Amino acid sequence: MNQRRGLGRGLGALIPSGAPAPAPEAEVPAPTAGEPAPEVHRGDDLETVSGVRYAELGLDDVRPNPRQPRTVFDEDALAELVHSIREIGLLQPIVVRPVPDADAAPDGPHYELVAGERRWRASREAGLERIPAIVRETADDDLLRDALL
């Protein structure tokens, strides 16, 4: 007598080999009398957040945070990050805030790092001219907390 062992369906049951099934359409409730029809989002848009935007910034337009809590940057880890950026690019944007100094030089940096100084330094060493960034209004009181997180 031959006994079967295991799940008995093979990997084909776990890893589908055909085309993926289309996503079901969202159910939209019918509007009641006097109400506008609800807006349907199919996941194509991104949610906007007040005071936050994405930008590709010149590296010279960003200055380091003078109150950066990290003072030592491991050279080996930085060299590894430089190599990674040269090979595949920078995958995670840095976070910056507009320079709060009212008397900042017009040709000087326009943004200050909130988070991502290692990525900013490695991008410079890798020879990039521009860097992806999240520009966010950040108060002085929140700068240290955000840099640590």
N, C-alpha and C positions, 0 to 999 in steps of 0.2 A: 504494500500500500504506500503510495506517494503522498506525503504530507507537505502542504504549502506552508512556507514560513514568511514572515514579514507582512507588509501591507498588501502585497499581491497585485498592485496596480502599476508599479514602476514609477520612474521619474516623470513620465509623460503625464501622469495625473496631477503632479505638483507643479510642473513647468509647462504651461500651454505652448503648443507649437504653431497654432493657427493665428490668424489675425485677431487682434483684440476686439471684443464686442464694443459697439458704440455706446457712449455714455447715455443713460436715459435722460430724456428731456425733463427739465424742472417742471413740477406741477405748479401752475399759477392759479390761485383761487380767482373765481369770477368776481368782478367788482359788483358791489351792491349798488342800487340806484343812488345816484348823486355823488358817488365816490370816483376819483380818477383811477384808471387801471394801474395796478402795481408795476413797478419797473423790475424787469428780470435781468439779473446779472449772470452771465455764463462763465465767470471766472477769467474773462479776457482783460478786465481792467484791474489796476492796482488801487488799493485804498490810499487816498491822500491823507497826510497827517499835517496839521497846521504847524508852520514853523520848521518843516523838514523838507529837504529836496535833495535829489541826486545830481551830481555834477562831475565832469572830468576836469580836474584842475591841473595847472602847471605846477610842477614840484617847487618852483621858486615862489609861487603864490602862497605857499604854506610855510609857516614858521613853527618850530617846536614849542611845546607848552613850557614856559619858564618854571612852572610848578610841577613838572613831571615827577611823579613819585618814584619811578624807576631811574636809578642813576647808573647802574651797571648793565651793559648789554653784552651778553655772551658772544664773543667773536665767532666761534665755531657755528653756533646756531644762526647767527646773522649771515655767515657765508653760505650756509645751507639754504637759507631763505632767498638769498641773492640768486643762487643756482636755480632754485625752483621758479622764481619770477622770470628768469631768462628763458627757461624751458617752456613754461605754460602760461606765464603772465600772472598778474595779481588777481586772485579770486575774491578776496574779501576787501571791500572798500574801507578806507580810513574814515574817521569821524572828525569833522572840523567845525569850528564856529567862526562867524565873521570876526575880524580883529576888532576888539572893543575899544582900542585907542582912538580917540577922536582926532588926535594930532599925528596919526600914522602917516609915514611918507607916502605920497601918491604912487610912487613906483615900487614901494616895498611890499612885503607880504600882505595879502588881503584876508588870510585865514590863519587860525591858530589851531593846532592839533588838540583834540580832546582825547582821542584813542587811536592807536595804531602807529606809534613812533617807530617801532621795529620795521613795520611794512614800509613806512615812508623812507627810512634810512636805506633799507635794502633796495627799494625801487630806485633811489638815487644811484647806489652802487651798481645796479643792474643796467644803468644807462637809460632808464625811462625818462621821458620828458613830461608826461602827464600821468595822473593817478586818479583812479575812481574814488569818489568821496561822497559821504553823506554830510550835507551842510545842515547844521542844526543850531538853533538859538540855544545857547547854554549860558546861564548866569554864572558869575564868578563863584558864588557859593556852591554851585553844583559841579564845578569843573573838576575838583579833586576827587569827588565821589565817582563821577563818570570815568575819569582816567583810571581809577582803581578797578572799577568793574569791567 
